[in-house]
Amino acid sequence: MPNLYVLAPNGEITHFPVEKEKITIGRSKDNDLVLLDGTVSRHHAEISKSTEGYILSDLGSYNKTCLNGTPITKALLQHGDKIQVGNTKLSFLLDSSIQDQFGSSLILTTETEDEKDVREVFASSSAVGARDSRQLLLSIEDKKRIGKGSKAMPAQEDVKLVRPEEQLSGLERSNKVLFVLYEISRHMSQIHDFDELLKKIMDLIFVVIDADSGFLVLTSGIRDKELIPVVVKHRDPKGRSPREIRASRTLIKKVIHDKVALLTTNAMTDKRLNVAESLMIQQIRSAICVPLWRKDEIIGVIQLDSVRIDNQFTEDDLELLKAIGSQVAMVIEQAALNQQIREEERMRNRLERFHSPQVIDMILKAEGGKQGDIMEPKELTATILFTDIVGFTSLSESLPPREINLFLNRHFSRMTDIIFDYDGTLDKYMGDGLMAVFGAPLAKEDDAERAVRAALEILRASSAMMEETSKETKFKIRIGINTGRVVAGNIGSPRRMEYTVIGDPVNIAARLESIAKPNQILIGEETYRLVKDKFAINKVGPRKVKGKKAEILVYEVTGETEEGY
């Protein structure tokens, strides 16, 4: 039976068996696999069984579905494929082999009942990591005493003297910590892939601690903390079998359940471990296992092993790994935050073409996963504005194509700025015209009023521009505005999605613009009802427009009234 292993943006891993012939994936609770990720659409993707195998399909999601780093509409899944849904990563497995999914060479063995009485070696806590890091760093005074060979007395509160050789040992350990912390910080800004970053951290650990093998395991939060290997490393990988490391659950479970850090200097004879089967098979003679903390919860462990008789781990090694472990947990949190920031920046870049900065901020600050809700299709009341250039066809015939392009860009740039100034949404450019929406994706009480004010500002700006242009390129514009219930959201095909509004009020707004005279603003009846006390308005009367059997009442906006301010 196929399985999905889900890596959430916060680093939590869960396991989902694909038991049905079709499963849906998304943020809505009616999906088979529900992802609590604000960048995931309500119904984002689906996996269905076919005669060829399992097919992954995008359901028209806003942030797309990626397979092995490439956006897809539909694709056949293979064992080990990596799926990206919003900020959530999924791995597709044709069987339940966790090890295959993470490319690890780790087998978590099951020990017998008599191995469960492993005793605590070193206590640990959620706060100990930061304290260990400070303790590993020697003070300036300590370093001065070492450099001078001084035997100066420590502070009064210190009871025993520290021997120079112990100080030198501490200084060496301090340098290792500083080296690893510096390298972790440096690579966090260079490596954006979460798995690659953890692999690099394991490489750094092997630089400062002489180990033969090691691994990093995260917990899934289900099934009594199911263990998910994410990084496995050998000191000398040449000639190694892909499944050579057999990790003892004895050590790992002890660290997680009892919240301790373990050190054994000779695992083959250590009575506390009762010589677990996996230790016997590999002839491991020394091992360190430390927890990774997220606040008050252990989210995983790092373990290092040594099979060399002359290479026994020490308490210094344990303290060093505990300090590094506390940083790794912070890296997991920071990597999730960095991914969220990158996704927000990507989303902002997409939104800024259509929305004002104020609207973008409101969308990105939406909490509880509402970002996806805002952009998905829904019914709402909005005011739609259409504007175009009168006689553009004849105007374009008299100008070279490049000059037309510059001419339109200048015009649209100014019009778009005005729409954004009034918190409108640019829906689209259409030849020499544009469509704007007020009230979608976010509604305000004065949407209709802001639309009319934007229209009046557009007329003023257009007139000002005409004073600065040549006679051959002078033009006038016409504007139509209407208010009503529409469907607004991401609409289109999986290959191309656009945020837009559709419905009869949109069609009427377009018709009003088409019957308007040069430099005239026409509005519909509902818009008139909402703004009649704010502007100078003349009743044009009933008009027959294309697509409507009955006539509609039309009004003309001529300016603001003093009461309108």
C-alpha positions in Angstrom: 0.0 0.0 0.0 1.4 3.4 -0.9 2.2 5.9 1.8 2.8 9.7 2.0 5.3 11.1 4.5 4.4 14.7 5.2 7.0 17.3 6.4 5.1 20.3 7.7 6.6 23.8 7.6 7.2 23.6 11.3 9.4 20.5 10.9 6.7 18.0 12.1 6.5 14.8 10.2 3.4 12.7 9.8 2.6 9.5 8.0 -0.5 9.1 5.7 -1.4 5.7 4.1 -3.0 5.9 0.7 -5.8 3.4 1.3 -8.4 4.7 -1.1 -8.3 4.7 -4.9 -8.5 8.5 -4.8 -7.5 10.9 -2.1 -7.7 14.7 -2.0 -5.2 17.0 -0.4 -5.8 20.5 0.9 -6.5 22.8 3.8 -10.3 22.2 3.9 -11.5 19.7 6.5 -13.4 17.7 3.9 -10.1 16.5 2.3 -8.7 13.1 2.9 -5.3 14.6 3.8 -5.8 17.9 5.6 -2.8 20.2 5.7 -2.7 23.0 8.3 -0.7 25.3 6.0 -2.0 28.8 5.0 -0.2 28.5 1.6 -2.2 25.4 0.7 -5.5 25.9 -1.2 -8.7 24.5 0.3 -8.7 21.7 -2.4 -5.1 21.7 -3.7 -4.3 18.4 -5.3 -5.4 14.8 -5.6 -3.8 11.4 -6.0 -5.8 8.7 -7.9 -5.1 5.1 -8.9 -5.2 4.2 -12.6 -4.1 1.3 -14.7 -0.7 2.9 -15.1 -0.2 3.6 -11.4 -0.9 6.5 -9.1 -1.6 9.9 -10.7 -0.9 13.3 -9.0 -3.2 16.1 -10.2 -3.3 19.8 -9.3 -6.8 21.0 -8.6 -6.3 24.5 -9.8 -4.4 25.6 -6.7 -3.2 29.1 -6.2 0.4 28.2 -5.3 0.6 25.2 -7.7 1.7 21.6 -7.1 5.3 20.7 -7.7 6.7 17.3 -8.4 10.5 16.9 -7.8 10.8 20.7 -8.0 8.7 21.2 -11.2 5.1 22.6 -11.3 2.7 20.0 -12.7 -0.9 19.7 -13.8 -1.0 15.9 -13.9 1.9 13.4 -13.6 2.5 9.7 -12.9 4.0 9.2 -9.4 7.1 7.0 -8.9 8.5 5.5 -5.7 10.4 8.2 -3.7 8.9 11.2 -5.6 9.0 14.5 -3.7 5.8 16.6 -3.8 5.6 20.3 -2.8 2.1 21.6 -1.8 2.4 25.2 -0.6 5.1 25.1 2.1 4.4 21.4 2.9 6.6 18.6 1.5 5.3 15.1 0.8 7.2 12.0 -0.2 5.4 9.2 -2.1 6.4 5.6 -1.3 5.0 2.5 -2.9 5.6 0.7 0.4 5.9 1.6 4.0 9.7 1.8 4.0 10.6 5.0 5.9 14.2 4.5 5.3 13.8 4.5 1.5 11.8 7.7 1.7 14.6 9.7 3.3 17.4 8.1 1.4 18.9 7.0 4.7 20.9 3.9 5.5 19.4 3.4 8.9 17.4 0.5 10.3 15.7 1.1 13.6 15.8 -2.3 15.4 13.3 -3.6 17.9 14.9 -4.8 21.1 13.7 -7.2 23.7 11.8 -6.5 26.9 15.0 -6.8 29.1 16.5 -3.8 27.4 14.0 -1.3 28.7 15.7 -0.7 32.1 18.4 1.6 30.7 19.3 4.2 33.4 19.7 7.9 32.9 23.2 9.0 32.2 22.9 12.8 31.8 19.9 14.9 32.5 18.6 17.3 29.9 15.9 20.0 29.6 14.5 22.4 27.1 16.6 25.2 28.6 19.9 23.3 29.0 21.0 23.9 25.4 21.5 27.6 25.8 23.1 27.2 29.2 25.5 24.6 27.8 26.5 26.9 25.0 27.4 29.6 27.4 29.3 27.3 29.7 31.3 26.0 26.8 32.7 29.4 26.1 35.6 30.5 28.3 35.5 34.0 29.7 38.1 36.6 28.7 39.6 36.4 32.1 40.0 32.6 31.8 41.9 33.1 28.5 44.1 35.8 30.0 45.1 33.5 32.8 45.9 30.7 30.3 48.0 33.1 28.2 50.0 34.4 31.2 50.3 31.0 32.9 48.8 32.8 35.9 47.4 31.0 38.9 45.2 33.9 39.9 42.4 33.0 42.2 38.9 32.7 40.6 36.0 34.8 41.9 34.9 34.4 45.5 31.8 32.5 44.6 34.0 29.8 42.9 35.2 27.1 45.2 37.8 25.1 43.3 40.6 26.1 41.1 40.6 25.2 37.4 43.8 23.6 36.3 45.5 25.1 33.2 45.1 21.8 31.2 41.4 21.9 31.9 41.2 25.4 30.8 43.0 24.6 27.6 40.6 21.7 27.0 37.7 24.1 27.5 39.2 26.6 25.2 39.6 23.9 22.5 36.0 22.9 23.0 34.9 26.6 22.9 36.6 27.0 19.5 34.8 24.0 18.1 31.5 25.3 19.3 32.2 28.7 17.8 33.3 27.1 14.5 30.1 25.0 14.2 27.7 27.8 15.2 29.4 30.1 12.7 29.2 27.6 9.9 25.5 26.8 10.7 24.7 30.5 10.6 26.5 30.9 7.3 24.9 28.0 5.6 21.4 28.9 6.7 21.6 31.9 4.4 23.0 29.9 1.5 21.1 26.6 1.7 17.3 26.9 1.3 16.5 23.2 1.1 15.7 21.9 4.6 17.1 18.4 4.1 20.3 19.7 2.5 20.8 22.0 5.5 20.5 19.2 8.0 23.0 17.1 6.0 25.4 20.0 6.1 25.0 20.3 9.9 25.8 16.6 10.3 29.0 17.1 8.2 30.0 19.9 10.5 29.4 17.7 13.6 31.8 15.1 12.1 34.4 17.9 11.7 34.5 18.6 15.4 33.7 15.2 16.8 35.5 12.1 15.7 32.8 9.6 15.0 32.5 6.6 12.7 28.8 7.0 11.9 25.8 9.1 13.0 22.3 10.0 12.2 19.6 12.6 12.9 16.1 11.3 13.6 12.9 13.4 13.9 9.7 12.4 15.6 6.4 12.3 13.8 4.1 13.2 16.7 2.0 10.1 16.0 2.1 6.5 17.1 3.9 7.2 20.3 6.5 9.4 18.6 7.2 7.4 15.4 10.9 7.8 14.4 11.7 9.3 11.0 15.4 9.2 10.0 16.3 12.3 7.9 20.1 12.3 7.8 22.6 9.4 8.0 26.4 9.8 7.7 29.5 7.6 7.7 33.0 8.8 8.4 34.2 6.7 5.5 31.2 6.0 3.2 33.3 3.9 0.7 32.2 0.4 0.4 29.3 0.8 2.8 26.0 -1.0 2.4 23.0 1.4 2.1 21.5 -0.3 5.1 24.5 -0.9 7.2 23.6 1.2 10.2 21.3 -0.6 12.6 20.2 1.9 15.3 19.1 0.9 18.7 15.7 2.0 19.8 17.0 1.5 23.3 19.1 4.7 23.2 16.7 6.7 21.2 13.6 5.9 23.2 15.4 6.6 26.4 16.4 10.1 25.2 12.9 10.9 24.0 10.8 9.4 26.8 13.0 10.3 29.8 14.3 13.5 28.2 18.0 12.8 28.9 21.3 12.8 27.0 23.1 9.5 26.9 26.8 8.7 26.7 28.3 5.2 26.9 32.1 4.9 26.6 32.0 1.1 25.9 28.6 0.0 24.6 29.8 -3.6 24.3 30.2 -4.0 28.1 27.9 -1.3 29.4 25.4 -3.1 31.6 23.0 -0.2 31.4 22.3 -1.0 27.7 22.2 -4.8 28.2 24.2 -5.0 24.9 21.3 -4.3 22.5 21.2 -6.4 19.4 22.0 -3.6 17.1 25.0 -2.6 19.1 26.3 -6.2 19.1 25.9 -6.5 15.3 27.9 -3.4 14.6 30.4 -3.8 17.5 29.8 -0.3 18.6 32.1 0.6 21.5 31.0 4.1 22.2 27.8 6.1 21.5 26.3 9.6 22.2 22.6 10.4 21.8 21.2 13.9 22.6 17.7 15.4 22.2 16.6 18.2 20.0 14.2 20.5 21.8 11.4 22.7 20.5 10.4 24.7 23.6 9.3 21.9 26.1 9.0 19.2 23.5 11.6 16.8 22.0 11.3 16.7 18.3 14.2 14.4 17.5 17.7 13.1 18.4 21.2 13.2 17.1 23.3 10.0 17.7 27.0 9.4 17.0 28.7 6.0 17.2 32.3 4.8 17.3 33.6 1.3 16.7 37.2 2.0 17.4 38.6 0.8 20.7 41.0 3.8 20.9 38.2 6.3 20.2 35.9 6.5 23.2 33.5 9.5 23.4 34.0 11.7 26.5 31.8 14.0 28.5 33.4 16.9 26.5 32.1 15.3 23.3 28.7 14.9 24.9 28.5 18.5 26.1 29.7 19.7 22.6 27.0 17.6 20.9 24.3 18.9 23.3 25.2 22.5 22.5 25.1 21.7 18.8 21.8 19.9 19.2 20.2 22.9 20.8 21.3 24.9 17.7 20.0 22.3 15.3 16.6 22.6 16.9 16.8 26.3 16.4 17.8 25.7 12.8 14.7 23.6 12.2 12.5 26.5 13.6 14.5 29.1 11.6 14.3 27.0 8.4 10.6 26.9 8.7 10.4 30.6 9.3 12.8 31.3 6.3 10.6 29.2 4.1 7.5 31.1 5.2 9.3 34.4 4.5 10.4 33.2 1.0 6.8 32.1 0.3 5.4 35.4 1.5 7.9 37.3 -0.7 7.0 35.1 -3.7 3.3 35.7 -3.0 3.9 39.5 -2.6 5.6 39.6 -6.0 2.6 38.0 -7.6 0.1 40.1 -5.8 1.7 43.5 -6.4 0.9 43.4 -10.1 -2.8 43.5 -9.2 -3.3 44.9 -5.7 -2.3 48.0 -3.8 0.4 47.6 -1.1 -2.3 48.1 1.6 -4.4 45.2 0.2 -1.3 43.0 -0.1 -0.4 43.6 3.5 -4.0 42.7 4.6 -3.8 39.5 2.6 -0.4 38.4 3.9 -1.3 39.2 7.5 -4.5 37.1 7.3 -4.2 34.5 10.1 -5.5 31.0 10.6 -4.9 29.9 7.0 -7.2 32.7 5.6 -4.7 33.7 2.9 -5.9 30.9 0.7 -9.6 31.6 1.5 -9.2 35.2 0.4 -8.0 34.2 -3.1 -10.4 31.3 -3.7 -13.7 31.8 -5.5 -16.6 33.1 -3.4 -19.6 35.3 -3.8 -19.4 38.9 -2.6 -20.5 42.4 -3.3 -18.1 44.5 -5.4 -17.9 47.6 -7.5 -16.4 47.2 -11.0 -14.8 49.9 -13.0 -14.1 49.8 -16.8 -12.2 52.5 -18.7 -10.9 52.7 -22.2 -9.6 55.2 -24.8 -12.0 56.7 -27.2 -11.1 56.2 -30.8 -7.9 54.2 -30.1 -8.1 52.2 -33.3 -7.7 55.3 -35.5 -5.1 56.7 -33.1 -3.0 53.6 -33.4 -3.1 53.6 -37.2 -1.2 56.9 -37.2 1.6 55.9 -34.8 4.5 53.4 -35.1 4.1 50.2 -32.9 6.9 51.2 -30.5 5.4 54.6 -29.9 2.0 53.0 -29.2 3.6 50.8 -26.7 5.3 53.7 -24.9 2.1 55.7 -25.1 0.0 52.9 -23.5 2.5 52.1 -20.8 2.6 55.7 -19.7 -1.2 55.9 -19.6 -1.7 52.5 -17.8 1.0 53.3 -15.3 -0.7 56.5 -14.1 -4.2 54.9 -14.1 -3.0 51.9 -12.1 -1.3 54.1 -9.5 -4.6 55.9 -9.0 -6.6 52.6 -8.6 -4.0 51.4 -6.0 -4.2 54.8 -4.3 -7.9 54.1 -3.7 -7.3 50.4 -2.6 -8.7 49.0 -5.8 -7.6 45.7 -7.5 -6.3 45.8 -11.0 -8.2 42.9 -12.7 -6.7 43.1 -16.2 -5.6 45.2 -19.1 -7.7 44.8 -22.3 -6.1 46.4 -25.3 -6.5 50.1 -24.7 -8.7 49.6 -21.6 -8.5 48.2 -18.1 -10.8 46.6 -15.5 -10.6 47.3 -11.8 -12.5 46.0 -8.8 -13.2 47.6 -5.5 -14.3 45.2 -2.7 -12.4 42.1 -3.8 -10.5 40.3 -2.5 -11.1 42.4 0.7 -14.3 44.4 1.1 -14.7 47.8 2.8 -17.9 49.8 3.5 -17.0 52.5 1.0 -16.0 50.4 -2.0 -18.4 52.1 -4.3 -17.4 55.6 -3.1 -13.7 54.8 -3.6 -14.4 53.5 -7.1 -16.1 56.8 -8.1 -13.4 58.9 -6.6 -10.8 56.9 -8.5 -12.8 57.5 -11.7 -12.8 61.2 -11.1 -9.1 61.2 -10.4 -8.4 59.2 -13.6 -10.3 61.8 -15.6 -8.3 64.7 -14.0 -5.0 62.8 -14.5 -5.8 62.0 -18.2 -6.7 65.7 -18.9 -3.4 66.7 -17.3 -1.5 64.2 -19.4 -3.1 65.5 -22.6 -1.8 69.0 -21.9 1.7 67.7 -22.1 1.3 65.5 -25.3 1.3 66.4 -28.9 -1.8 67.0 -30.9 -1.5 63.7 -32.8 -1.5 61.7 -29.6 -4.3 63.5 -27.7 -7.2 61.3 -26.6 -10.2 61.2 -24.3 -11.4 58.3 -22.1 -14.8 56.9 -21.0 -15.6 55.1 -17.7 -18.4 52.8 -16.6 -19.0 51.7 -13.0 -21.5 49.2 -11.5 -22.0 47.4 -8.2 -23.5 44.0 -7.4 -23.0 40.4 -6.3 -20.2 38.7 -8.2 -18.1 35.6 -7.9 -14.5 36.6 -7.1 -11.4 34.4 -6.9 -8.7 32.5 -8.7 -10.5 31.3 -11.9 -9.0 29.5 -14.9 -7.3 26.2 -15.7 -4.5 24.5 -13.7 -2.0 25.9 -16.3 -3.1 29.5 -15.8 -5.0 30.9 -12.9 -6.1 34.6 -12.6 -7.8 36.4 -9.8 -10.9 38.0 -11.4 -14.6 38.7 -10.8 -17.5 37.3 -13.0 -21.2 37.9 -13.0 -23.9 40.1 -14.5 -22.8 43.3 -12.6 -19.4 43.0 -14.4 -21.1 42.8 -17.8 -23.3 45.8 -17.0 -20.2 47.9 -16.0 -18.6 47.0 -19.3 -21.8 48.0 -21.2 -22.0 51.3 -19.3 -18.4 52.1 -20.3 -19.2 51.3 -24.0 -22.2 53.8 -24.1 -20.4 56.6 -22.2 -19.4 59.7 -24.1 -15.8 61.0 -24.2 -14.6 62.0 -20.7 -17.9 60.8 -19.1 -18.4 58.6 -16.1 -21.6 56.5 -16.1 -22.8 54.4 -13.1 -25.4 51.8 -12.5 -28.4 52.1 -10.2 -26.9 50.2 -7.2 -23.7 52.3 -7.3 -25.9 55.4 -7.5 -27.8 54.3 -4.4 -24.6 53.9 -2.4 -22.9 57.2 -3.5 -25.7 59.6 -4.3 -25.0 61.8 -1.2 -21.3 62.0 -1.9 -21.1 63.3 -5.5 -22.8 65.6 -8.1 -24.8 63.1 -10.2 -27.2 63.6 -13.1 -29.9 61.1 -14.0 -29.4 59.9 -17.6 -32.4 57.7 -17.6 -33.2 54.2 -18.8 -30.9 52.8 -21.5 -30.9 49.6 -23.5 -27.6 47.8 -23.3 -26.3 44.7 -25.1 -27.1 41.4 -23.3 -30.0 42.8 -21.2 -33.6 42.4 -22.2 -34.8 45.1 -19.9 -33.5 48.7 -19.9 -31.3 49.8 -17.0 -31.3 53.1 -15.2 -28.1 55.0 -15.9 -26.5 58.0 -14.0 -23.7 60.4 -14.8 -21.1 61.5 -12.2 -20.0 65.1 -12.8 -18.0 65.7 -9.7 -17.8 65.8 -5.9 -20.0 67.7 -3.6 -18.8 69.6 -0.6 -20.8 67.2 1.6 -18.9 64.3 0.0 -15.7 65.1 1.8 
